[in-house]
Amino acid sequence: MALFHLHVTQVKRSAGQSVVTSAAYRAGEKLYSEYYGEVSDYTHKGGVVHTEILLPDHAPAEYADRAVLWNEVEKIEKAKNAQLAREIEISLPRELTREQSISLVREYVKRHFVAAGMCADVCLHDTGGGNPHAHIMLTMRPFDEGGEWGAKQKKEYICLLYTSDAADD
Protein backbone atom coordinates (compact mmCIF):
# COMPACT_ATOMS: atom_id res chain seq x y z
CA MET A 1 0.00 0.00 0.00
CA ALA A 2 1.29 3.46 -0.92
CA LEU A 3 2.12 5.93 1.83
CA PHE A 4 1.27 9.57 1.25
CA HIS A 5 3.75 12.39 1.76
CA LEU A 6 3.24 16.06 0.96
CA HIS A 7 5.51 18.93 1.88
CA VAL A 8 4.92 22.54 0.81
CA THR A 9 7.53 25.23 1.30
CA GLN A 10 8.85 28.41 -0.27
CA VAL A 11 12.16 29.35 -1.82
CA LYS A 12 13.00 32.75 -0.35
CA ARG A 13 15.92 35.13 -0.28
CA SER A 14 15.49 35.83 3.44
CA ALA A 15 16.64 32.23 4.03
CA GLY A 16 19.66 32.78 1.76
CA GLN A 17 18.13 30.70 -1.04
CA SER A 18 18.47 31.10 -4.78
CA VAL A 19 15.60 29.89 -6.96
CA VAL A 20 18.07 29.12 -9.77
CA THR A 21 20.15 26.92 -7.45
CA SER A 22 16.99 25.20 -6.20
CA ALA A 23 15.88 24.47 -9.76
CA ALA A 24 19.33 23.19 -10.74
CA TYR A 25 19.39 20.80 -7.77
CA ARG A 26 15.91 19.39 -8.41
CA ALA A 27 16.56 18.96 -12.14
CA GLY A 28 20.13 17.67 -11.78
CA GLU A 29 21.39 20.37 -14.13
CA LYS A 30 24.04 23.07 -14.36
CA LEU A 31 22.51 26.57 -14.25
CA TYR A 32 23.95 30.06 -13.97
CA SER A 33 22.31 32.59 -11.65
CA GLU A 34 22.51 36.09 -13.11
CA TYR A 35 21.38 37.58 -9.78
CA TYR A 36 24.19 35.99 -7.74
CA GLY A 37 26.72 35.55 -10.58
CA GLU A 38 27.21 31.90 -9.61
CA VAL A 39 27.02 28.53 -11.34
CA SER A 40 25.17 25.70 -9.62
CA ASP A 41 26.23 22.33 -11.01
CA TYR A 42 24.20 19.30 -9.97
CA THR A 43 24.84 17.22 -13.10
CA HIS A 44 26.40 14.51 -10.89
CA LYS A 45 23.15 14.11 -8.90
CA GLY A 46 21.50 10.76 -9.51
CA GLY A 47 17.88 9.71 -9.44
CA VAL A 48 16.37 12.44 -11.63
CA VAL A 49 14.17 10.47 -14.03
CA HIS A 50 12.04 13.19 -15.62
CA THR A 51 11.98 16.99 -15.85
CA GLU A 52 9.74 19.42 -17.67
CA ILE A 53 8.52 23.00 -17.58
CA LEU A 54 4.76 23.53 -17.91
CA LEU A 55 3.63 27.00 -18.97
CA PRO A 56 0.24 28.68 -19.28
CA ASP A 57 -0.72 29.48 -22.87
CA HIS A 58 -0.02 33.20 -22.46
CA ALA A 59 3.48 32.85 -20.94
CA PRO A 60 6.46 33.75 -23.13
CA ALA A 61 7.70 30.64 -24.97
CA GLU A 62 11.32 31.25 -23.92
CA TYR A 63 10.33 30.46 -20.32
CA ALA A 64 10.20 26.79 -21.30
CA ASP A 65 13.97 26.99 -20.68
CA ARG A 66 14.61 26.41 -16.95
CA ALA A 67 17.51 28.88 -16.76
CA VAL A 68 15.53 31.63 -18.50
CA LEU A 69 12.44 31.09 -16.33
CA TRP A 70 14.12 31.14 -12.94
CA ASN A 71 16.58 33.91 -13.81
CA GLU A 72 13.60 36.03 -14.83
CA VAL A 73 11.96 35.26 -11.47
CA GLU A 74 15.15 36.37 -9.68
CA LYS A 75 15.04 39.58 -11.74
CA ILE A 76 11.34 40.42 -11.23
CA GLU A 77 11.48 39.97 -7.45
CA LYS A 78 13.36 43.02 -6.20
CA ALA A 79 13.12 42.75 -2.39
CA LYS A 80 16.04 41.34 -0.41
CA ASN A 81 13.55 39.15 1.47
CA ALA A 82 11.49 38.15 -1.59
CA GLN A 83 9.54 34.92 -1.80
CA LEU A 84 10.71 33.48 -5.11
CA ALA A 85 8.81 30.22 -5.60
CA ARG A 86 6.56 27.69 -3.95
CA GLU A 87 7.72 24.10 -3.86
CA ILE A 88 5.47 21.10 -3.44
CA GLU A 89 7.08 17.72 -2.83
CA ILE A 90 4.76 14.73 -3.15
CA SER A 91 5.31 11.01 -2.91
CA LEU A 92 4.24 8.83 -5.81
CA PRO A 93 2.81 5.32 -5.53
CA ARG A 94 5.44 2.67 -6.23
CA GLU A 95 2.73 0.65 -7.95
CA LEU A 96 2.55 3.11 -10.85
CA THR A 97 4.80 2.84 -13.88
CA ARG A 98 7.07 5.78 -14.63
CA GLU A 99 4.80 6.86 -17.47
CA GLN A 100 1.74 6.73 -15.19
CA SER A 101 3.54 8.80 -12.54
CA ILE A 102 4.56 11.42 -15.09
CA SER A 103 1.02 11.62 -16.46
CA LEU A 104 -0.50 11.84 -12.97
CA VAL A 105 1.78 14.70 -11.90
CA ARG A 106 1.49 16.52 -15.24
CA GLU A 107 -2.32 16.50 -15.18
CA TYR A 108 -2.45 17.57 -11.51
CA VAL A 109 -0.08 20.49 -12.13
CA LYS A 110 -1.86 21.63 -15.29
CA ARG A 111 -5.29 21.54 -13.67
CA HIS A 112 -4.45 23.23 -10.39
CA PHE A 113 -1.54 25.58 -11.12
CA VAL A 114 -0.87 26.17 -14.82
CA ALA A 115 -4.58 26.83 -15.41
CA ALA A 116 -4.28 29.62 -12.81
CA GLY A 117 -1.45 31.24 -14.81
CA MET A 118 1.55 29.86 -12.92
CA CYS A 119 4.66 28.37 -14.50
CA ALA A 120 5.62 24.98 -13.11
CA ASP A 121 8.98 23.20 -13.03
CA VAL A 122 8.32 19.49 -12.52
CA CYS A 123 11.06 17.01 -11.58
CA LEU A 124 10.52 13.36 -10.76
CA HIS A 125 13.10 11.54 -8.65
CA ASP A 126 13.51 7.80 -8.21
CA THR A 127 16.74 6.17 -7.11
CA GLY A 128 15.17 2.72 -7.22
CA GLY A 129 14.99 2.51 -3.43
CA GLY A 130 11.21 2.60 -3.23
CA ASN A 131 10.77 6.35 -2.77
CA PRO A 132 9.55 7.82 -6.07
CA HIS A 133 8.52 11.44 -5.62
CA ALA A 134 7.98 14.70 -7.48
CA HIS A 135 9.26 18.21 -6.83
CA ILE A 136 6.98 20.90 -8.26
CA MET A 137 8.37 24.43 -8.23
CA LEU A 138 5.79 27.14 -8.96
CA THR A 139 6.18 30.81 -9.72
CA MET A 140 4.70 33.08 -7.06
CA ARG A 141 3.31 35.40 -9.74
CA PRO A 142 0.93 34.17 -12.45
CA PHE A 143 0.96 35.42 -16.02
CA ASP A 144 -1.93 37.60 -17.09
CA GLU A 145 -3.68 37.22 -20.44
CA GLY A 146 -1.29 39.75 -21.99
CA GLY A 147 1.77 37.63 -21.20
CA GLU A 148 2.94 39.90 -18.36
CA TRP A 149 3.73 38.95 -14.77
CA GLY A 150 0.74 39.50 -12.52
CA ALA A 151 0.63 40.40 -8.85
CA LYS A 152 1.65 37.83 -6.27
CA GLN A 153 -1.28 35.75 -5.16
CA LYS A 154 -2.36 36.21 -1.57
CA LYS A 155 -4.78 34.04 0.32
CA GLU A 156 -7.39 35.61 2.53
CA TYR A 157 -8.97 33.44 5.16
CA ILE A 158 -12.36 34.41 6.49
CA CYS A 159 -13.50 33.16 9.87
CA LEU A 160 -17.25 32.95 10.24
CA LEU A 161 -18.57 33.01 13.77
CA TYR A 162 -21.93 31.53 14.48
CA THR A 163 -23.91 32.58 17.52
CA SER A 164 -27.10 31.13 18.88
CA ASP A 165 -28.94 34.18 17.44
CA ALA A 166 -27.65 33.38 13.97
CA ALA A 167 -28.70 29.75 14.33
CA ASP A 168 -32.30 30.85 15.08
CA ASP A 169 -32.65 32.81 11.80
ROKE-255828 format. One line per field, with one value per residue: residue number from 1; x, z, y of N, C-alpha, C in turn. Coordinates in steps of 0.1 Angstrom, whole numbers, plus 2048, in hexadecimal, padded with zeros to 3 digits. Example, Ala and Ser with C-alpha at 12.3 -4.5 7.8 and 13.67 -1.06 7.14 Angstrom:
BEGIN
num <- [1 | 2]
nX <- [884 | 880]
nZ <- [84E | 847]
nY <- [7C7 | 7EA]
caX <- [87B | 889]
caZ <- [84E | 847]
caY <- [7D3 | 7F5]
cX <- [884 | 881]
cZ <- [84E | 84F]
cY <- [7DF | 800]
***
This chain:
BEGIN
num <- [1 | 2 | 3 | 4 | 5 | 6 | 7 | 8 | 9 | 10 | 11 | 12 | 13 | 14 | 15 | 16 | 17 | 18 | 19 | 20 | 21 | 22 | 23 | 24 | 25 | 26 | 27 | 28 | 29 | 30 | 31 | 32 | 33 | 34 | 35 | 36 | 37 | 38 | 39 | 40 | 41 | 42 | 43 | 44 | 45 | 46 | 47 | 48 | 49 | 50 | 51 | 52 | 53 | 54 | 55 | 56 | 57 | 58 | 59 | 60 | 61 | 62 | 63 | 64 | 65 | 66 | 67 | 68 | 69 | 70 | 71 | 72 | 73 | 74 | 75 | 76 | 77 | 78 | 79 | 80 | 81 | 82 | 83 | 84 | 85 | 86 | 87 | 88 | 89 | 90 | 91 | 92 | 93 | 94 | 95 | 96 | 97 | 98 | 99 | 100 | 101 | 102 | 103 | 104 | 105 | 106 | 107 | 108 | 109 | 110 | 111 | 112 | 113 | 114 | 115 | 116 | 117 | 118 | 119 | 120 | 121 | 122 | 123 | 124 | 125 | 126 | 127 | 128 | 129 | 130 | 131 | 132 | 133 | 134 | 135 | 136 | 137 | 138 | 139 | 140 | 141 | 142 | 143 | 144 | 145 | 146 | 147 | 148 | 149 | 150 | 151 | 152 | 153 | 154 | 155 | 156 | 157 | 158 | 159 | 160 | 161 | 162 | 163 | 164 | 165 | 166 | 167 | 168 | 169]
nX <- [808 | 805 | 816 | 80E | 81D | 822 | 830 | 832 | 842 | 855 | 86C | 882 | 892 | 898 | 8A0 | 8B8 | 8B7 | 8B9 | 8A6 | 8AD | 8C3 | 8B4 | 8A3 | 8B6 | 8C1 | 8AA | 8A5 | 8BC | 8D0 | 8E7 | 8E8 | 8E9 | 8E8 | 8DD | 8D7 | 8E7 | 8FF | 90A | 913 | 900 | 905 | 8F7 | 8F9 | 904 | 8F2 | 8DE | 8C1 | 8AD | 892 | 881 | 879 | 868 | 85B | 83D | 827 | 810 | 7F9 | 7FC | 815 | 837 | 848 | 863 | 867 | 865 | 87E | 891 | 8A6 | 8A2 | 888 | 88A | 89E | 892 | 87E | 88E | 896 | 87E | 875 | 87B | 881 | 896 | 88E | 87D | 863 | 868 | 860 | 847 | 849 | 83F | 841 | 83A | 831 | 832 | 81E | 82D | 823 | 81B | 824 | 841 | 839 | 81E | 820 | 82C | 817 | 802 | 80C | 811 | 7F7 | 7EA | 7F9 | 7F5 | 7D9 | 7D4 | 7E7 | 7F5 | 7DF | 7D6 | 7E8 | 802 | 825 | 835 | 84E | 856 | 864 | 86C | 877 | 888 | 89A | 89A | 897 | 87E | 871 | 862 | 85C | 84F | 85A | 84D | 851 | 844 | 83B | 838 | 829 | 80F | 809 | 7FA | 7DF | 7EA | 804 | 815 | 826 | 812 | 803 | 80F | 800 | 7E9 | 7DC | 7BD | 7AF | 790 | 77E | 762 | 74A | 733 | 716 | 6FE | 6E8 | 6EA | 6E6 | 6CC | 6BF]
nZ <- [800 | 7F8 | 807 | 812 | 80C | 810 | 80C | 80F | 807 | 806 | 7F0 | 7F9 | 7FB | 814 | 823 | 819 | 801 | 7DE | 7C2 | 7A9 | 7AF | 7BF | 7AB | 799 | 7AA | 7AE | 794 | 78D | 77E | 76E | 775 | 770 | 786 | 780 | 792 | 7AA | 79E | 79C | 796 | 797 | 79A | 796 | 787 | 78D | 79E | 7A7 | 79E | 793 | 77F | 76D | 75F | 75A | 74D | 752 | 743 | 744 | 72A | 722 | 72A | 724 | 70A | 70C | 727 | 72B | 72D | 748 | 755 | 74A | 754 | 771 | 776 | 76D | 780 | 797 | 78F | 78D | 7A7 | 7BE | 7DA | 7F7 | 807 | 7F9 | 7F0 | 7DB | 7CE | 7D0 | 7DD | 7D8 | 7E5 | 7DE | 7E6 | 7D1 | 7C6 | 7C8 | 7B9 | 7A1 | 77E | 76F | 75A | 761 | 779 | 771 | 760 | 772 | 784 | 772 | 768 | 780 | 788 | 771 | 773 | 78C | 790 | 779 | 76A | 778 | 771 | 779 | 776 | 774 | 781 | 77D | 78C | 78E | 7A4 | 7AA | 7B8 | 7B8 | 7D0 | 7DB | 7E0 | 7CF | 7C4 | 7BF | 7B7 | 7B6 | 7AA | 7AD | 79E | 7B0 | 7A7 | 790 | 76C | 759 | 741 | 72D | 72C | 73F | 75F | 77B | 799 | 7B9 | 7C7 | 7E2 | 7FE | 80E | 82C | 83A | 858 | 864 | 87C | 890 | 8A2 | 8BC | 8B5 | 89A | 892 | 896 | 882]
nY <- [7F4 | 816 | 832 | 852 | 872 | 894 | 8B3 | 8D5 | 8F2 | 911 | 922 | 939 | 959 | 964 | 94E | 949 | 93C | 933 | 933 | 92A | 918 | 906 | 8FB | 8F0 | 8DC | 8CB | 8C3 | 8B7 | 8C4 | 8DC | 8FD | 920 | 93C | 95B | 970 | 96A | 965 | 94C | 929 | 90C | 8EB | 8CD | 8B6 | 89E | 892 | 877 | 863 | 874 | 871 | 87C | 89C | 8BA | 8D9 | 8EA | 900 | 91B | 923 | 93E | 946 | 951 | 940 | 93A | 935 | 91A | 911 | 907 | 916 | 930 | 935 | 934 | 947 | 95E | 960 | 965 | 97E | 98D | 98E | 9A4 | 9AA | 9A6 | 992 | 982 | 96B | 951 | 939 | 91F | 8FF | 8DE | 8BE | 89E | 87C | 85F | 844 | 824 | 810 | 819 | 81C | 82C | 83D | 840 | 84E | 866 | 870 | 872 | 886 | 89B | 8A1 | 8A9 | 8C0 | 8D0 | 8D4 | 8E0 | 8F5 | 900 | 906 | 91C | 92F | 92D | 924 | 905 | 8F0 | 8D0 | 8B4 | 892 | 87A | 85C | 844 | 82A | 81E | 81A | 832 | 845 | 866 | 888 | 8A8 | 8C8 | 8E6 | 907 | 926 | 944 | 959 | 95C | 95A | 973 | 978 | 986 | 97E | 988 | 98A | 985 | 992 | 986 | 96A | 96A | 95B | 95D | 958 | 952 | 954 | 947 | 94E | 93E | 944 | 93E | 94D | 951 | 937 | 934 | 941]
caX <- [800 | 80D | 815 | 80D | 826 | 820 | 837 | 831 | 84B | 858 | 87A | 882 | 89F | 89B | 8A6 | 8C5 | 8B5 | 8B9 | 89C | 8B5 | 8C9 | 8AA | 89F | 8C1 | 8C2 | 89F | 8A6 | 8C9 | 8D6 | 8F0 | 8E1 | 8F0 | 8DF | 8E1 | 8D6 | 8F2 | 90B | 910 | 90E | 8FC | 906 | 8F2 | 8F8 | 908 | 8E8 | 8D7 | 8B3 | 8A4 | 88E | 878 | 878 | 861 | 855 | 830 | 824 | 802 | 7F9 | 800 | 823 | 841 | 84D | 871 | 867 | 866 | 88C | 892 | 8AF | 89B | 87C | 88D | 8A6 | 888 | 878 | 898 | 896 | 871 | 873 | 886 | 883 | 8A0 | 888 | 873 | 85F | 86B | 858 | 842 | 84D | 837 | 847 | 830 | 835 | 82A | 81C | 836 | 81B | 81A | 830 | 847 | 830 | 811 | 823 | 82E | 80A | 7FB | 812 | 80F | 7E9 | 7E8 | 7FF | 7ED | 7CB | 7D4 | 7F1 | 7F7 | 7D2 | 7D5 | 7F2 | 810 | 82F | 838 | 85A | 853 | 86F | 869 | 883 | 887 | 8A7 | 898 | 896 | 870 | 86C | 860 | 855 | 850 | 85D | 846 | 854 | 83A | 83E | 82F | 821 | 809 | 80A | 7ED | 7DB | 7F3 | 812 | 81D | 825 | 807 | 806 | 810 | 7F3 | 7E8 | 7D0 | 7B6 | 7A6 | 784 | 779 | 754 | 746 | 725 | 711 | 6F1 | 6DF | 6EC | 6E1 | 6BD | 6B9]
caZ <- [800 | 7F7 | 812 | 80D | 812 | 80A | 813 | 808 | 80D | 7FD | 7EE | 7FD | 7FD | 822 | 828 | 812 | 7F6 | 7D0 | 7BA | 79E | 7B5 | 7C2 | 79E | 795 | 7B2 | 7AC | 787 | 78A | 773 | 770 | 772 | 774 | 78C | 77D | 79E | 7B3 | 796 | 7A0 | 78F | 7A0 | 792 | 79C | 77D | 793 | 7A7 | 7A1 | 7A2 | 78C | 774 | 764 | 762 | 74F | 750 | 74D | 742 | 73F | 71B | 71F | 72F | 719 | 706 | 711 | 735 | 72B | 731 | 757 | 758 | 747 | 75D | 77F | 776 | 76C | 78D | 79F | 78B | 790 | 7B6 | 7C2 | 7E8 | 7FC | 80F | 7F0 | 7EE | 7CD | 7C8 | 7D8 | 7D9 | 7DE | 7E4 | 7E0 | 7E3 | 7C6 | 7C9 | 7C2 | 7B0 | 793 | 775 | 76E | 751 | 768 | 783 | 769 | 75B | 77E | 789 | 768 | 768 | 78D | 787 | 767 | 777 | 798 | 791 | 76C | 766 | 780 | 76C | 77F | 76F | 77D | 77E | 783 | 78C | 794 | 7AA | 7AE | 7B9 | 7B8 | 7DE | 7E0 | 7E4 | 7C3 | 7C8 | 7B5 | 7BC | 7AD | 7AE | 7A6 | 79F | 7B9 | 79F | 784 | 760 | 755 | 734 | 724 | 72C | 748 | 76C | 783 | 7A8 | 7C1 | 7CC | 7F0 | 803 | 819 | 834 | 841 | 863 | 866 | 88A | 891 | 8AF | 8BD | 8AE | 88C | 88F | 897 | 876]
caY <- [800 | 823 | 83B | 860 | 87C | 8A1 | 8BD | 8E1 | 8FC | 91C | 925 | 948 | 95F | 966 | 942 | 948 | 933 | 937 | 92B | 923 | 90D | 8FC | 8F5 | 8E8 | 8D0 | 8C2 | 8BE | 8B1 | 8CC | 8E7 | 90A | 92D | 946 | 969 | 978 | 968 | 963 | 93F | 91D | 901 | 8DF | 8C1 | 8AC | 891 | 88D | 86C | 861 | 87C | 869 | 884 | 8AA | 8C2 | 8E6 | 8EB | 90E | 91F | 927 | 94C | 948 | 952 | 932 | 939 | 931 | 90C | 90E | 908 | 921 | 93C | 937 | 937 | 953 | 968 | 961 | 96C | 98C | 994 | 990 | 9AE | 9AB | 99D | 987 | 97D | 95D | 94F | 92E | 915 | 8F1 | 8D3 | 8B1 | 893 | 86E | 858 | 835 | 81B | 807 | 81F | 81C | 83A | 845 | 843 | 858 | 872 | 874 | 876 | 893 | 8A5 | 8A5 | 8B0 | 8CD | 8D8 | 8D7 | 8E8 | 900 | 906 | 90C | 928 | 938 | 92B | 91C | 8FA | 8E8 | 8C3 | 8AA | 886 | 873 | 84E | 83E | 81B | 819 | 81A | 83F | 84E | 872 | 893 | 8B6 | 8D1 | 8F4 | 90F | 934 | 94B | 962 | 956 | 962 | 978 | 974 | 98E | 978 | 98F | 985 | 98B | 994 | 97A | 966 | 96A | 954 | 964 | 94E | 958 | 94C | 94A | 94A | 93B | 946 | 937 | 956 | 94E | 92A | 935 | 948]
cX <- [809 | 80B | 816 | 816 | 824 | 828 | 837 | 83A | 84D | 867 | 87A | 890 | 8A2 | 8A1 | 8B4 | 8C3 | 8B5 | 8AF | 8A3 | 8BC | 8C0 | 8A5 | 8AA | 8C2 | 8B7 | 8A0 | 8B3 | 8D1 | 8E0 | 8EA | 8E9 | 8E5 | 8E5 | 8E1 | 8E2 | 8FF | 912 | 90A | 90B | 8FC | 902 | 8F1 | 8FD | 8FD | 8E0 | 8C8 | 8A9 | 89F | 885 | 878 | 870 | 85C | 847 | 82C | 816 | 804 | 7FE | 80E | 82C | 847 | 85B | 872 | 867 | 874 | 88D | 89B | 8A9 | 890 | 881 | 896 | 89C | 881 | 881 | 898 | 88A | 86F | 87E | 88A | 88E | 89B | 87C | 870 | 860 | 863 | 852 | 847 | 844 | 83E | 83C | 835 | 82D | 829 | 826 | 830 | 819 | 826 | 835 | 83E | 823 | 814 | 825 | 820 | 802 | 7FF | 80F | 800 | 7E5 | 7ED | 7F8 | 7E0 | 7CB | 7DD | 7F2 | 7EA | 7D0 | 7E0 | 800 | 818 | 833 | 845 | 858 | 85F | 86B | 876 | 87F | 895 | 8A6 | 896 | 888 | 86A | 86A | 858 | 857 | 852 | 856 | 849 | 84A | 83E | 834 | 825 | 81C | 80C | 7FB | 7EA | 7E4 | 801 | 81B | 81C | 81A | 80C | 808 | 803 | 7F4 | 7DB | 7CA | 7AD | 79C | 77F | 76B | 750 | 737 | 721 | 703 | 6E6 | 6DE | 6E5 | 6D2 | 6B7 | 6B6]
cZ <- [800 | 803 | 80C | 814 | 809 | 812 | 80A | 80F | 803 | 7FC | 7F0 | 7FF | 80C | 829 | 821 | 806 | 7E8 | 7C9 | 7AF | 7A4 | 7B9 | 7B6 | 799 | 79D | 7AF | 79E | 784 | 77E | 777 | 76C | 777 | 77A | 788 | 789 | 7A7 | 7AB | 799 | 797 | 799 | 797 | 79A | 792 | 782 | 79C | 7A0 | 7A5 | 79B | 77F | 76A | 768 | 756 | 755 | 74A | 74E | 73F | 731 | 719 | 725 | 723 | 716 | 70B | 71F | 736 | 72E | 740 | 75B | 756 | 751 | 76A | 780 | 775 | 779 | 797 | 79C | 78F | 79F | 7BB | 7D1 | 7ED | 804 | 806 | 7F1 | 7DF | 7C6 | 7D3 | 7D4 | 7E0 | 7DB | 7E7 | 7DD | 7D8 | 7C9 | 7C1 | 7B8 | 7A2 | 78B | 775 | 765 | 758 | 772 | 77C | 765 | 767 | 783 | 77F | 768 | 775 | 78C | 77D | 76C | 783 | 798 | 783 | 767 | 76D | 77C | 771 | 776 | 779 | 778 | 785 | 781 | 794 | 798 | 7AD | 7AD | 7B9 | 7C6 | 7E3 | 7E4 | 7D8 | 7C8 | 7BD | 7BD | 7B1 | 7B2 | 7A6 | 7A8 | 7A9 | 7B2 | 793 | 778 | 75D | 746 | 729 | 724 | 735 | 756 | 773 | 791 | 7AF | 7C7 | 7DC | 7F4 | 80E | 820 | 83B | 84C | 865 | 874 | 88A | 89F | 8B0 | 8B6 | 89F | 888 | 88F | 88A | 86B]
cY <- [80D | 82B | 849 | 869 | 889 | 8AB | 8CA | 8EC | 907 | 91D | 935 | 94D | 961 | 95A | 940 | 93E | 93A | 92E | 924 | 917 | 902 | 8F4 | 8EC | 8DB | 8C6 | 8BB | 8B6 | 8B7 | 8D6 | 8F4 | 915 | 937 | 954 | 972 | 977 | 967 | 956 | 934 | 913 | 8F5 | 8D3 | 8B6 | 89E | 88B | 882 | 86C | 86A | 875 | 870 | 892 | 8B0 | 8CF | 8E7 | 8FA | 910 | 924 | 935 | 950 | 949 | 944 | 930 | 934 | 921 | 907 | 911 | 914 | 92E | 93F | 93C | 944 | 95F | 96A | 968 | 97B | 994 | 997 | 998 | 9AE | 9A2 | 992 | 981 | 96F | 95B | 944 | 926 | 908 | 8E7 | 8C6 | 8A7 | 885 | 869 | 84A | 82D | 812 | 80C | 81D | 82B | 842 | 849 | 84E | 866 | 878 | 879 | 884 | 89E | 8AA | 8AD | 8BE | 8D6 | 8DD | 8E2 | 8F5 | 907 | 90C | 91A | 932 | 936 | 922 | 911 | 8F3 | 8DB | 8BA | 89E | 87F | 865 | 847 | 82F | 815 | 819 | 827 | 849 | 85A | 87D | 8A0 | 8BF | 8DF | 8FD | 91E | 93A | 954 | 95A | 95F | 967 | 975 | 97B | 988 | 980 | 989 | 98D | 98D | 987 | 977 | 965 | 963 | 95D | 95A | 956 | 94F | 950 | 945 | 948 | 93D | 93F | 940 | 953 | 940 | 92A | 93A | 93E]
***
